[in-house]
């Protein structure tokens, strides 16, 4: 397995298949994908892209930290889940986030992914909320030291 920086367009197929299967490929183009401070990571197995995550320099007012990153669009193809790929993407991202003087990473975690996020150190904030056509989510965050 290898983790590399990838282009935003490289994330679209896996985002579509795993996160927006009832939508269009255009639904997988997120605002901020091409921003200067945004970065995208991919995990490759045998040179095949199988897991993606995107990181946006974006502040959530619910947290006091001045500089924050948002995790969005993390997804792994089903046949590669449970192999530590998403954890590897996060381990690669943490130093980049810290280098950018940010002290917090937050996300809107899907209800079914809450266990993974908790296992890797994220803490929930508030109550579950629903995103139309996608499902229940909860705000989660992790301090970057």
VMD Tcl script that builds the backbone (N, CA, C; Angstrom):
set m [mol new atoms 435]
animate dup $m
set s [atomselect $m all]
$s set {name element resname resid chain x y z} {
  {N N UNK 1 A 0.841 -1.173 0.000}
  {CA C UNK 1 A 0.000 0.000 0.000}
  {C C UNK 1 A 0.890 1.241 0.000}
  {N N UNK 2 A 0.448 2.238 -0.761}
  {CA C UNK 2 A 1.191 3.491 -0.852}
  {C C UNK 2 A 0.187 4.640 -0.796}
  {N N UNK 3 A 0.512 5.694 -0.013}
  {CA C UNK 3 A -0.319 6.888 0.059}
  {C C UNK 3 A 0.379 8.001 -0.707}
  {N N UNK 4 A -0.373 8.622 -1.628}
  {CA C UNK 4 A 0.159 9.691 -2.459}
  {C C UNK 4 A -0.839 10.842 -2.552}
  {N N UNK 5 A -0.308 12.035 -2.833}
  {CA C UNK 5 A -1.199 13.147 -3.170}
  {C C UNK 5 A -1.790 12.865 -4.536}
  {N N UNK 6 A -3.066 13.204 -4.679}
  {CA C UNK 6 A -3.762 13.002 -5.942}
  {C C UNK 6 A -4.494 14.283 -6.320}
  {N N UNK 7 A -4.997 14.334 -7.537}
  {CA C UNK 7 A -5.760 15.479 -8.014}
  {C C UNK 7 A -7.224 15.321 -7.599}
  {N N UNK 8 A -7.955 16.434 -7.510}
  {CA C UNK 8 A -9.375 16.330 -7.141}
  {C C UNK 8 A -10.153 15.369 -8.040}
  {N N UNK 9 A -9.901 15.420 -9.331}
  {CA C UNK 9 A -10.648 14.556 -10.258}
  {C C UNK 9 A -10.420 13.073 -9.963}
  {N N UNK 10 A -9.264 12.747 -9.385}
  {CA C UNK 10 A -8.962 11.350 -9.057}
  {C C UNK 10 A -9.874 10.806 -7.959}
  {N N UNK 11 A -10.474 11.689 -7.168}
  {CA C UNK 11 A -11.348 11.267 -6.073}
  {C C UNK 11 A -12.765 10.953 -6.541}
  {N N UNK 12 A -13.165 11.474 -7.683}
  {CA C UNK 12 A -14.576 11.476 -8.071}
  {C C UNK 12 A -15.176 10.092 -8.221}
  {N N UNK 13 A -14.463 9.150 -8.830}
  {CA C UNK 13 A -15.028 7.812 -9.044}
  {C C UNK 13 A -15.342 7.125 -7.711}
  {N N UNK 14 A -14.403 7.168 -6.772}
  {CA C UNK 14 A -14.629 6.492 -5.487}
  {C C UNK 14 A -15.668 7.253 -4.668}
  {N N UNK 15 A -15.625 8.584 -4.694}
  {CA C UNK 15 A -16.669 9.370 -4.010}
  {C C UNK 15 A -18.049 8.981 -4.538}
  {N N UNK 16 A -18.165 8.887 -5.856}
  {CA C UNK 16 A -19.456 8.574 -6.469}
  {C C UNK 16 A -19.928 7.178 -6.067}
  {N N UNK 17 A -19.049 6.216 -6.207}
  {CA C UNK 17 A -19.423 4.826 -5.914}
  {C C UNK 17 A -19.803 4.629 -4.446}
  {N N UNK 18 A -19.043 5.257 -3.541}
  {CA C UNK 18 A -19.224 4.967 -2.118}
  {C C UNK 18 A -20.094 6.001 -1.373}
  {N N UNK 19 A -20.052 7.248 -1.788}
  {CA C UNK 19 A -20.722 8.294 -1.011}
  {C C UNK 19 A -21.969 8.870 -1.674}
  {N N UNK 20 A -22.027 8.848 -2.990}
  {CA C UNK 20 A -23.161 9.437 -3.709}
  {C C UNK 20 A -23.651 8.491 -4.811}
  {N N UNK 21 A -23.910 7.207 -4.485}
  {CA C UNK 21 A -24.263 6.245 -5.531}
  {C C UNK 21 A -25.568 6.571 -6.255}
  {N N UNK 22 A -26.448 7.312 -5.626}
  {CA C UNK 22 A -27.715 7.658 -6.262}
  {C C UNK 22 A -27.664 9.010 -6.962}
  {N N UNK 23 A -26.499 9.642 -6.921}
  {CA C UNK 23 A -26.340 10.941 -7.556}
  {C C UNK 23 A -25.562 10.827 -8.848}
  {N N UNK 24 A -25.065 11.968 -9.285}
  {CA C UNK 24 A -24.275 12.009 -10.509}
  {C C UNK 24 A -22.810 12.222 -10.143}
  {N N UNK 25 A -21.955 12.072 -11.114}
  {CA C UNK 25 A -20.532 12.327 -10.899}
  {C C UNK 25 A -20.313 13.791 -10.506}
  {N N UNK 26 A -21.136 14.684 -11.040}
  {CA C UNK 26 A -21.032 16.104 -10.679}
  {C C UNK 26 A -21.309 16.338 -9.194}
  {N N UNK 27 A -22.110 15.474 -8.567}
  {CA C UNK 27 A -22.378 15.586 -7.125}
  {C C UNK 27 A -21.125 15.318 -6.304}
  {N N UNK 28 A -20.110 14.769 -6.939}
  {CA C UNK 28 A -18.873 14.399 -6.253}
  {C C UNK 28 A -17.780 15.445 -6.413}
  {N N UNK 29 A -18.116 16.563 -7.023}
  {CA C UNK 29 A -17.210 17.703 -7.116}
  {C C UNK 29 A -17.599 18.641 -5.991}
  {N N UNK 30 A -16.734 18.766 -4.998}
  {CA C UNK 30 A -17.059 19.544 -3.802}
  {C C UNK 30 A -16.483 20.948 -3.913}
  {N N UNK 31 A -17.231 21.893 -3.335}
  {CA C UNK 31 A -16.725 23.270 -3.275}
  {C C UNK 31 A -15.402 23.269 -2.523}
  {N N UNK 32 A -14.410 23.943 -3.071}
  {CA C UNK 32 A -13.102 24.010 -2.440}
  {C C UNK 32 A -12.121 22.961 -2.911}
  {N N UNK 33 A -12.567 22.034 -3.777}
  {CA C UNK 33 A -11.672 20.970 -4.247}
  {C C UNK 33 A -10.373 21.504 -4.843}
  {N N UNK 34 A -10.449 22.659 -5.488}
  {CA C UNK 34 A -9.273 23.203 -6.170}
  {C C UNK 34 A -8.632 24.375 -5.439}
  {N N UNK 35 A -9.051 24.632 -4.199}
  {CA C UNK 35 A -8.462 25.733 -3.436}
  {C C UNK 35 A -6.986 25.472 -3.159}
  {N N UNK 36 A -6.244 26.535 -2.998}
  {CA C UNK 36 A -4.798 26.445 -2.806}
  {C C UNK 36 A -4.410 25.605 -1.587}
  {N N UNK 37 A -5.160 25.712 -0.505}
  {CA C UNK 37 A -4.809 25.014 0.736}
  {C C UNK 37 A -5.418 23.613 0.829}
  {N N UNK 38 A -6.270 23.254 -0.110}
  {CA C UNK 38 A -6.880 21.926 -0.121}
  {C C UNK 38 A -5.866 20.906 -0.627}
  {N N UNK 39 A -5.900 19.719 -0.021}
  {CA C UNK 39 A -5.098 18.621 -0.564}
  {C C UNK 39 A -5.897 17.328 -0.512}
  {N N UNK 40 A -5.577 16.443 -1.435}
  {CA C UNK 40 A -6.281 15.173 -1.597}
  {C C UNK 40 A -5.249 14.054 -1.523}
  {N N UNK 41 A -5.613 12.995 -0.805}
  {CA C UNK 41 A -4.726 11.844 -0.673}
  {C C UNK 41 A -5.423 10.594 -1.178}
  {N N UNK 42 A -4.635 9.700 -1.738}
  {CA C UNK 42 A -5.152 8.427 -2.201}
  {C C UNK 42 A -4.274 7.290 -1.721}
  {N N UNK 43 A -4.917 6.191 -1.379}
  {CA C UNK 43 A -4.194 4.972 -1.019}
  {C C UNK 43 A -4.257 4.031 -2.220}
  {N N UNK 44 A -3.096 3.538 -2.603}
  {CA C UNK 44 A -2.977 2.663 -3.758}
  {C C UNK 44 A -2.543 1.271 -3.297}
  {N N UNK 45 A -3.196 0.265 -3.852}
  {CA C UNK 45 A -2.810 -1.129 -3.641}
  {C C UNK 45 A -2.529 -1.696 -5.026}
  {N N UNK 46 A -1.335 -2.203 -5.211}
  {CA C UNK 46 A -0.914 -2.712 -6.522}
  {C C UNK 46 A -1.186 -1.685 -7.630}
  {N N UNK 47 A -0.830 -0.431 -7.324}
  {CA C UNK 47 A -0.952 0.702 -8.258}
  {C C UNK 47 A -2.394 1.073 -8.591}
  {N N UNK 48 A -3.359 0.520 -7.868}
  {CA C UNK 48 A -4.780 0.839 -8.076}
  {C C UNK 48 A -5.255 1.758 -6.949}
  {N N UNK 49 A -5.880 2.882 -7.304}
  {CA C UNK 49 A -6.434 3.803 -6.305}
  {C C UNK 49 A -7.663 3.160 -5.687}
  {N N UNK 50 A -7.622 2.941 -4.354}
  {CA C UNK 50 A -8.713 2.217 -3.694}
  {C C UNK 50 A -9.319 2.964 -2.514}
  {N N UNK 51 A -8.685 4.066 -2.091}
  {CA C UNK 51 A -9.192 4.830 -0.952}
  {C C UNK 51 A -8.787 6.288 -1.138}
  {N N UNK 52 A -9.697 7.218 -0.800}
  {CA C UNK 52 A -9.437 8.640 -0.991}
  {C C UNK 52 A -9.893 9.435 0.231}
  {N N UNK 53 A -9.294 10.606 0.387}
  {CA C UNK 53 A -9.724 11.557 1.414}
  {C C UNK 53 A -9.292 12.948 0.960}
  {N N UNK 54 A -10.112 13.940 1.281}
  {CA C UNK 54 A -9.823 15.323 0.909}
  {C C UNK 54 A -9.823 16.185 2.164}
  {N N UNK 55 A -8.918 17.161 2.179}
  {CA C UNK 55 A -8.701 18.003 3.354}
  {C C UNK 55 A -8.763 19.468 2.936}
  {N N UNK 56 A -9.672 20.210 3.573}
  {CA C UNK 56 A -9.958 21.593 3.209}
  {C C UNK 56 A -9.619 22.514 4.373}
  {N N UNK 57 A -8.939 23.609 4.080}
  {CA C UNK 57 A -8.665 24.637 5.087}
  {C C UNK 57 A -9.979 25.378 5.303}
  {N N UNK 58 A -10.715 24.934 6.329}
  {CA C UNK 58 A -12.070 25.450 6.562}
  {C C UNK 58 A -12.360 25.456 8.057}
  {N N UNK 59 A -12.836 26.589 8.538}
  {CA C UNK 59 A -13.118 26.745 9.968}
  {C C UNK 59 A -14.577 26.427 10.251}
  {N N UNK 60 A -14.790 25.669 11.324}
  {CA C UNK 60 A -16.130 25.414 11.854}
  {C C UNK 60 A -16.256 26.232 13.135}
  {N N UNK 61 A -17.226 27.117 13.184}
  {CA C UNK 61 A -17.386 28.032 14.320}
  {C C UNK 61 A -17.693 27.330 15.637}
  {N N UNK 62 A -18.035 26.057 15.597}
  {CA C UNK 62 A -18.325 25.326 16.824}
  {C C UNK 62 A -17.059 24.982 17.612}
  {N N UNK 63 A -15.899 25.204 16.995}
  {CA C UNK 63 A -14.634 24.925 17.663}
  {C C UNK 63 A -13.849 26.228 17.816}
  {N N UNK 64 A -13.163 26.412 18.945}
  {CA C UNK 64 A -12.454 27.670 19.187}
  {C C UNK 64 A -11.143 27.825 18.416}
  {N N UNK 65 A -10.582 26.732 17.932}
  {CA C UNK 65 A -9.298 26.791 17.230}
  {C C UNK 65 A -9.385 27.754 16.049}
  {N N UNK 66 A -8.411 28.637 15.947}
  {CA C UNK 66 A -8.436 29.633 14.886}
  {C C UNK 66 A -8.225 29.006 13.509}
  {N N UNK 67 A -7.291 28.048 13.420}
  {CA C UNK 67 A -6.968 27.438 12.138}
  {C C UNK 67 A -7.342 25.963 12.164}
  {N N UNK 68 A -8.180 25.571 11.214}
  {CA C UNK 68 A -8.735 24.224 11.196}
  {C C UNK 68 A -8.735 23.674 9.774}
  {N N UNK 69 A -8.742 22.359 9.696}
  {CA C UNK 69 A -8.972 21.670 8.443}
  {C C UNK 69 A -10.236 20.840 8.562}
  {N N UNK 70 A -10.889 20.653 7.430}
  {CA C UNK 70 A -12.070 19.797 7.357}
  {C C UNK 70 A -11.743 18.578 6.501}
  {N N UNK 71 A -12.092 17.415 7.007}
  {CA C UNK 71 A -11.978 16.167 6.264}
  {C C UNK 71 A -13.306 15.927 5.551}
  {N N UNK 72 A -13.212 15.618 4.282}
  {CA C UNK 72 A -14.423 15.384 3.513}
  {C C UNK 72 A -14.159 14.340 2.442}
  {N N UNK 73 A -15.165 13.577 2.108}
  {CA C UNK 73 A -15.062 12.646 0.989}
  {C C UNK 73 A -14.159 11.461 1.237}
  {N N UNK 74 A -14.002 11.048 2.493}
  {CA C UNK 74 A -13.185 9.865 2.761}
  {C C UNK 74 A -13.987 8.621 2.395}
  {N N UNK 75 A -13.405 7.788 1.548}
  {CA C UNK 75 A -14.101 6.581 1.108}
  {C C UNK 75 A -13.100 5.541 0.640}
  {N N UNK 76 A -13.453 4.290 0.879}
  {CA C UNK 76 A -12.628 3.152 0.471}
  {C C UNK 76 A -13.512 2.149 -0.259}
  {N N UNK 77 A -13.022 1.629 -1.367}
  {CA C UNK 77 A -13.772 0.620 -2.098}
  {C C UNK 77 A -14.064 -0.571 -1.178}
  {N N UNK 78 A -15.245 -1.180 -1.295}
  {CA C UNK 78 A -15.673 -2.221 -0.345}
  {C C UNK 78 A -14.677 -3.358 -0.156}
  {N N UNK 79 A -14.082 -3.825 -1.250}
  {CA C UNK 79 A -13.188 -4.980 -1.144}
  {C C UNK 79 A -11.866 -4.648 -0.455}
  {N N UNK 80 A -11.631 -3.371 -0.157}
  {CA C UNK 80 A -10.390 -2.960 0.507}
  {C C UNK 80 A -10.639 -2.398 1.910}
  {N N UNK 81 A -11.893 -2.387 2.342}
  {CA C UNK 81 A -12.206 -1.850 3.668}
  {C C UNK 81 A -11.665 -2.778 4.753}
  {N N UNK 82 A -11.376 -2.185 5.921}
  {CA C UNK 82 A -10.884 -2.958 7.054}
  {C C UNK 82 A -9.412 -3.308 6.978}
  {N N UNK 83 A -8.672 -2.679 6.056}
  {CA C UNK 83 A -7.254 -2.971 5.890}
  {C C UNK 83 A -6.357 -1.826 6.360}
  {N N UNK 84 A -6.946 -0.817 7.022}
  {CA C UNK 84 A -6.150 0.280 7.560}
  {C C UNK 84 A -5.826 1.387 6.564}
  {N N UNK 85 A -6.472 1.386 5.416}
  {CA C UNK 85 A -6.164 2.385 4.399}
  {C C UNK 85 A -6.588 3.793 4.822}
  {N N UNK 86 A -7.790 3.930 5.366}
  {CA C UNK 86 A -8.247 5.250 5.809}
  {C C UNK 86 A -7.378 5.771 6.944}
  {N N UNK 87 A -6.983 4.897 7.839}
  {CA C UNK 87 A -6.073 5.299 8.920}
  {C C UNK 87 A -4.744 5.781 8.348}
  {N N UNK 88 A -4.254 5.127 7.311}
  {CA C UNK 88 A -2.997 5.535 6.671}
  {C C UNK 88 A -3.150 6.909 6.020}
  {N N UNK 89 A -4.295 7.172 5.413}
  {CA C UNK 89 A -4.545 8.491 4.828}
  {C C UNK 89 A -4.493 9.564 5.913}
  {N N UNK 90 A -5.118 9.297 7.049}
  {CA C UNK 90 A -5.106 10.269 8.154}
  {C C UNK 90 A -3.697 10.470 8.702}
  {N N UNK 91 A -2.958 9.390 8.905}
  {CA C UNK 91 A -1.584 9.509 9.415}
  {C C UNK 91 A -0.718 10.346 8.484}
  {N N UNK 92 A -0.966 10.247 7.196}
  {CA C UNK 92 A -0.224 11.046 6.215}
  {C C UNK 92 A -0.673 12.503 6.263}
  {N N UNK 93 A -1.944 12.730 6.489}
  {CA C UNK 93 A -2.492 14.094 6.494}
  {C C UNK 93 A -2.108 14.891 7.732}
  {N N UNK 94 A -2.017 14.260 8.889}
  {CA C UNK 94 A -1.788 14.995 10.141}
  {C C UNK 94 A -0.556 15.903 10.088}
  {N N UNK 95 A 0.598 15.438 9.617}
  {CA C UNK 95 A 1.764 16.335 9.561}
  {C C UNK 95 A 1.571 17.514 8.601}
  {N N UNK 96 A 0.845 17.295 7.508}
  {CA C UNK 96 A 0.580 18.381 6.556}
  {C C UNK 96 A -0.305 19.435 7.214}
  {N N UNK 97 A -1.315 18.974 7.921}
  {CA C UNK 97 A -2.229 19.892 8.621}
  {C C UNK 97 A -1.457 20.682 9.672}
  {N N UNK 98 A -0.630 19.991 10.431}
  {CA C UNK 98 A 0.171 20.663 11.460}
  {C C UNK 98 A 1.138 21.665 10.833}
  {N N UNK 99 A 1.750 21.302 9.727}
  {CA C UNK 99 A 2.682 22.191 9.032}
  {C C UNK 99 A 1.976 23.478 8.586}
  {N N UNK 100 A 0.691 23.392 8.330}
  {CA C UNK 100 A -0.103 24.556 7.941}
  {C C UNK 100 A -0.648 25.305 9.161}
  {N N UNK 101 A -0.058 25.060 10.317}
  {CA C UNK 101 A -0.375 25.783 11.559}
  {C C UNK 101 A -1.794 25.533 12.056}
  {N N UNK 102 A -2.378 24.414 11.682}
  {CA C UNK 102 A -3.731 24.078 12.123}
  {C C UNK 102 A -3.664 23.103 13.294}
  {N N UNK 103 A -4.606 23.268 14.213}
  {CA C UNK 103 A -4.595 22.466 15.436}
  {C C UNK 103 A -5.791 21.534 15.558}
  {N N UNK 104 A -6.655 21.526 14.541}
  {CA C UNK 104 A -7.867 20.719 14.636}
  {C C UNK 104 A -8.272 20.236 13.244}
  {N N UNK 105 A -8.724 18.988 13.188}
  {CA C UNK 105 A -9.334 18.419 11.986}
  {C C UNK 105 A -10.751 18.017 12.362}
  {N N UNK 106 A -11.719 18.452 11.580}
  {CA C UNK 106 A -13.115 18.115 11.859}
  {C C UNK 106 A -13.781 17.525 10.623}
  {N N UNK 107 A -14.905 16.847 10.847}
  {CA C UNK 107 A -15.668 16.269 9.751}
  {C C UNK 107 A -17.114 16.084 10.173}
  {N N UNK 108 A -17.967 15.953 9.202}
  {CA C UNK 108 A -19.338 15.512 9.418}
  {C C UNK 108 A -19.345 14.026 9.101}
  {N N UNK 109 A -19.281 13.204 10.132}
  {CA C UNK 109 A -19.140 11.760 9.958}
  {C C UNK 109 A -20.503 11.102 9.778}
  {N N UNK 110 A -20.571 10.215 8.823}
  {CA C UNK 110 A -21.784 9.418 8.659}
  {C C UNK 110 A -21.970 8.552 9.905}
  {N N UNK 111 A -23.221 8.318 10.247}
  {CA C UNK 111 A -23.532 7.526 11.431}
  {C C UNK 111 A -22.822 6.170 11.395}
  {N N UNK 112 A -22.824 5.520 10.227}
  {CA C UNK 112 A -22.209 4.185 10.140}
  {C C UNK 112 A -20.688 4.226 10.226}
  {N N UNK 113 A -20.074 5.417 10.052}
  {CA C UNK 113 A -18.614 5.543 10.128}
  {C C UNK 113 A -18.137 6.054 11.484}
  {N N UNK 114 A -19.070 6.357 12.378}
  {CA C UNK 114 A -18.703 6.926 13.678}
  {C C UNK 114 A -17.725 6.020 14.436}
  {N N UNK 115 A -17.916 4.720 14.383}
  {CA C UNK 115 A -17.029 3.790 15.080}
  {C C UNK 115 A -15.589 3.907 14.600}
  {N N UNK 116 A -15.400 4.022 13.288}
  {CA C UNK 116 A -14.048 4.189 12.748}
  {C C UNK 116 A -13.426 5.471 13.283}
  {N N UNK 117 A -14.150 6.582 13.182}
  {CA C UNK 117 A -13.599 7.863 13.609}
  {C C UNK 117 A -13.257 7.861 15.095}
  {N N UNK 118 A -14.100 7.259 15.895}
  {CA C UNK 118 A -13.836 7.170 17.339}
  {C C UNK 118 A -12.566 6.345 17.581}
  {N N UNK 119 A -12.436 5.252 16.850}
  {CA C UNK 119 A -11.275 4.362 17.001}
  {C C UNK 119 A -9.958 5.077 16.693}
  {N N UNK 120 A -9.973 6.021 15.754}
  {CA C UNK 120 A -8.739 6.723 15.392}
  {C C UNK 120 A -8.560 8.037 16.151}
  {N N UNK 121 A -9.454 8.310 17.125}
  {CA C UNK 121 A -9.238 9.440 18.023}
  {C C UNK 121 A -10.159 10.634 17.880}
  {N N UNK 122 A -11.095 10.595 16.949}
  {CA C UNK 122 A -12.049 11.697 16.812}
  {C C UNK 122 A -13.067 11.654 17.953}
  {N N UNK 123 A -13.547 12.828 18.342}
  {CA C UNK 123 A -14.562 12.952 19.384}
  {C C UNK 123 A -15.824 13.564 18.779}
  {N N UNK 124 A -17.009 13.034 19.141}
  {CA C UNK 124 A -18.253 13.615 18.630}
  {C C UNK 124 A -18.603 14.914 19.357}
  {N N UNK 125 A -19.294 15.788 18.655}
  {CA C UNK 125 A -19.786 17.044 19.221}
  {C C UNK 125 A -21.253 17.182 18.835}
  {N N UNK 126 A -22.111 17.414 19.803}
  {CA C UNK 126 A -23.521 17.653 19.515}
  {C C UNK 126 A -24.292 16.387 19.204}
  {N N UNK 127 A -25.376 16.582 18.474}
  {CA C UNK 127 A -26.315 15.506 18.166}
  {C C UNK 127 A -26.220 15.138 16.685}
  {N N UNK 128 A -26.797 13.988 16.351}
  {CA C UNK 128 A -26.888 13.590 14.956}
  {C C UNK 128 A -27.788 14.560 14.202}
  {N N UNK 129 A -27.476 14.766 12.932}
  {CA C UNK 129 A -28.301 15.594 12.055}
  {C C UNK 129 A -28.371 14.891 10.704}
  {N N UNK 130 A -29.374 15.236 9.935}
  {CA C UNK 130 A -29.581 14.574 8.666}
  {C C UNK 130 A -29.184 15.487 7.506}
  {N N UNK 131 A -28.470 14.915 6.541}
  {CA C UNK 131 A -28.152 15.600 5.295}
  {C C UNK 131 A -29.045 14.957 4.233}
  {N N UNK 132 A -29.897 15.760 3.583}
  {CA C UNK 132 A -30.851 15.192 2.619}
  {C C UNK 132 A -30.175 14.315 1.566}
  {N N UNK 133 A -30.809 13.170 1.303}
  {CA C UNK 133 A -30.376 12.197 0.290}
  {C C UNK 133 A -29.074 11.481 0.651}
  {N N UNK 134 A -28.514 11.773 1.847}
  {CA C UNK 134 A -27.249 11.144 2.221}
  {C C UNK 134 A -27.398 10.372 3.538}
  {N N UNK 135 A -28.060 10.978 4.538}
  {CA C UNK 135 A -28.287 10.266 5.782}
  {C C UNK 135 A -27.826 11.010 7.019}
  {N N UNK 136 A -27.840 10.264 8.147}
  {CA C UNK 136 A -27.495 10.846 9.445}
  {C C UNK 136 A -25.984 11.023 9.587}
  {N N UNK 137 A -25.603 12.165 10.159}
  {CA C UNK 137 A -24.206 12.518 10.394}
  {C C UNK 137 A -24.056 13.087 11.796}
  {N N UNK 138 A -22.808 13.136 12.241}
  {CA C UNK 138 A -22.487 13.801 13.498}
  {C C UNK 138 A -21.159 14.543 13.316}
  {N N UNK 139 A -21.068 15.707 13.913}
  {CA C UNK 139 A -19.839 16.499 13.866}
  {C C UNK 139 A -18.803 15.837 14.762}
  {N N UNK 140 A -17.607 15.616 14.221}
  {CA C UNK 140 A -16.525 14.989 14.980}
  {C C UNK 140 A -15.239 15.764 14.728}
  {N N UNK 141 A -14.315 15.683 15.696}
  {CA C UNK 141 A -13.049 16.394 15.540}
  {C C UNK 141 A -11.937 15.676 16.277}
  {N N UNK 142 A -10.715 16.037 15.878}
  {CA C UNK 142 A -9.520 15.511 16.536}
  {C C UNK 142 A -8.495 16.643 16.605}
  {N N UNK 143 A -7.837 16.748 17.750}
  {CA C UNK 143 A -6.771 17.740 17.913}
  {C C UNK 143 A -5.530 17.245 17.191}
  {N N UNK 144 A -4.843 18.185 16.557}
  {CA C UNK 144 A -3.602 17.883 15.857}
  {C C UNK 144 A -2.470 18.515 16.668}
  {N N UNK 145 A -1.642 17.685 17.264}
  {CA C UNK 145 A -0.534 18.191 18.107}
  {C C UNK 145 A 0.781 18.106 17.379}
}
mol reanalyze $m
mol bondsrecalc $m
mol representation Tube
mol addrep $m
